[in-house]
Amino acid sequence: MASALEAAAAAAAAVEPTALNLEAVIGFNGAVPAGLVAHPNGVHIIFPLGSTVVIKDTIKNTQSFLQGHTASVTTLALSPDGAYLASGQETNLGFKVRPLFTLQQNG
């Protein structure tokens, strides 16, 4: 006969974990060289925070997040017209991985 503690542990193990959605970030530590990027539209600033790239709208005071890195973002580059953003992370083998995002202007 299973104890109440064992029954509770079994019930907890059966519950599927849910993903946490990032709502906002606070802070910028400046650890990534040239990691604070001003968008040419004069409205957005872009910076890495851990494994997330944050896009802040300085007029609406809102944030959008680009997620997908598995380690801390170590580099950012924005095309001169602001349409493309490349971000990279260093892997355990020392290689850089650079996903490329297309930024769309909203209104």
Contacts in CASP RR format, 6 or more apart in sequence:
PFRMAT RR
TARGET T0000
AUTHOR 0000-0000-0000
METHOD contacts of the structure
MODEL  1
MASALEAAAAAAAAVEPTALNLEAVIGFNGAVPAGLVAHPNGVHIIFPLG
STVVIKDTIKNTQSFLQGHTASVTTLALSPDGAYLASGQETNLGFKVRPL
FTLQQNG
2 10 0 8 1.000
22 52 0 8 1.000
22 65 0 8 1.000
22 67 0 8 1.000
24 63 0 8 1.000
25 49 0 8 1.000
25 52 0 8 1.000
25 54 0 8 1.000
25 63 0 8 1.000
25 65 0 8 1.000
27 49 0 8 1.000
28 36 0 8 1.000
28 47 0 8 1.000
28 49 0 8 1.000
30 36 0 8 1.000
30 47 0 8 1.000
32 47 0 8 1.000
32 48 0 8 1.000
32 73 0 8 1.000
32 74 0 8 1.000
32 75 0 8 1.000
32 76 0 8 1.000
34 76 0 8 1.000
35 47 0 8 1.000
35 48 0 8 1.000
35 75 0 8 1.000
35 76 0 8 1.000
36 45 0 8 1.000
36 46 0 8 1.000
36 47 0 8 1.000
37 45 0 8 1.000
37 46 0 8 1.000
37 47 0 8 1.000
37 76 0 8 1.000
37 77 0 8 1.000
37 78 0 8 1.000
38 44 0 8 1.000
38 45 0 8 1.000
38 46 0 8 1.000
39 45 0 8 1.000
39 46 0 8 1.000
39 78 0 8 1.000
39 82 0 8 1.000
39 103 0 8 1.000
40 80 0 8 1.000
40 81 0 8 1.000
40 82 0 8 1.000
41 82 0 8 1.000
41 105 0 8 1.000
42 58 0 8 1.000
43 57 0 8 1.000
43 58 0 8 1.000
43 59 0 8 1.000
44 55 0 8 1.000
44 56 0 8 1.000
44 57 0 8 1.000
44 58 0 8 1.000
45 55 0 8 1.000
45 56 0 8 1.000
45 58 0 8 1.000
46 53 0 8 1.000
46 54 0 8 1.000
46 55 0 8 1.000
46 56 0 8 1.000
46 76 0 8 1.000
46 78 0 8 1.000
46 85 0 8 1.000
47 53 0 8 1.000
47 54 0 8 1.000
47 56 0 8 1.000
47 76 0 8 1.000
48 54 0 8 1.000
48 72 0 8 1.000
48 73 0 8 1.000
48 74 0 8 1.000
48 76 0 8 1.000
48 87 0 8 1.000
49 73 0 8 1.000
50 69 0 8 1.000
50 72 0 8 1.000
50 73 0 8 1.000
51 67 0 8 1.000
51 68 0 8 1.000
51 69 0 8 1.000
51 70 0 8 1.000
51 71 0 8 1.000
51 72 0 8 1.000
51 73 0 8 1.000
51 89 0 8 1.000
52 65 0 8 1.000
52 66 0 8 1.000
52 67 0 8 1.000
52 69 0 8 1.000
52 73 0 8 1.000
53 65 0 8 1.000
53 66 0 8 1.000
53 67 0 8 1.000
53 69 0 8 1.000
53 73 0 8 1.000
53 76 0 8 1.000
53 85 0 8 1.000
53 87 0 8 1.000
53 101 0 8 1.000
54 63 0 8 1.000
54 64 0 8 1.000
54 65 0 8 1.000
55 63 0 8 1.000
55 64 0 8 1.000
55 65 0 8 1.000
55 66 0 8 1.000
55 103 0 8 1.000
56 62 0 8 1.000
56 63 0 8 1.000
57 63 0 8 1.000
57 64 0 8 1.000
66 85 0 8 1.000
66 87 0 8 1.000
66 101 0 8 1.000
68 99 0 8 1.000
69 87 0 8 1.000
69 88 0 8 1.000
69 89 0 8 1.000
69 97 0 8 1.000
69 99 0 8 1.000
70 89 0 8 1.000
71 89 0 8 1.000
71 90 0 8 1.000
71 91 0 8 1.000
72 89 0 8 1.000
72 90 0 8 1.000
73 87 0 8 1.000
73 88 0 8 1.000
73 89 0 8 1.000
74 88 0 8 1.000
74 89 0 8 1.000
74 90 0 8 1.000
74 96 0 8 1.000
75 86 0 8 1.000
75 87 0 8 1.000
75 88 0 8 1.000
75 96 0 8 1.000
75 98 0 8 1.000
76 85 0 8 1.000
76 86 0 8 1.000
76 87 0 8 1.000
76 88 0 8 1.000
77 85 0 8 1.000
77 86 0 8 1.000
77 87 0 8 1.000
78 84 0 8 1.000
78 85 0 8 1.000
78 86 0 8 1.000
79 85 0 8 1.000
82 103 0 8 1.000
83 102 0 8 1.000
83 103 0 8 1.000
84 100 0 8 1.000
84 101 0 8 1.000
84 102 0 8 1.000
84 103 0 8 1.000
85 100 0 8 1.000
85 101 0 8 1.000
85 102 0 8 1.000
85 103 0 8 1.000
86 98 0 8 1.000
86 99 0 8 1.000
86 100 0 8 1.000
86 101 0 8 1.000
87 98 0 8 1.000
87 99 0 8 1.000
87 101 0 8 1.000
88 96 0 8 1.000
88 97 0 8 1.000
88 98 0 8 1.000
88 99 0 8 1.000
89 96 0 8 1.000
89 97 0 8 1.000
90 96 0 8 1.000
91 97 0 8 1.000
END
